[in-house]
Amino acid sequence: DRENLIQKQNRQCAICGYFFKSEKHTHIDHCHTTNKVRGILCTHCNVAIGLLKDSTEILKSAIKYLEKV
């Protein structure tokens, strides 16, 4: 199933587009509420989502912060 998901995403992270050279740094991302698989992420994006507590509100706040000059 993992390889099928990777192929569907053209061997790229669903968030940043990082090209997977192998399955070593791929992570199956899922919603912690529904347990549904969302896609395959690279290590960095997977960790970032986790550190932001899977919260769209925190992510929106982080985006606003990054857009400050």
Secondary structure as UniProt FT lines:
FT   HELIX           2..8
FT   TURN            9..11
FT   TURN            14..16
FT   TURN            24..25
FT   STRAND          26..30
FT   TURN            32..34
FT   STRAND          37..42
FT   HELIX           43..51
FT   TURN            52..54
FT   HELIX           56..66
//
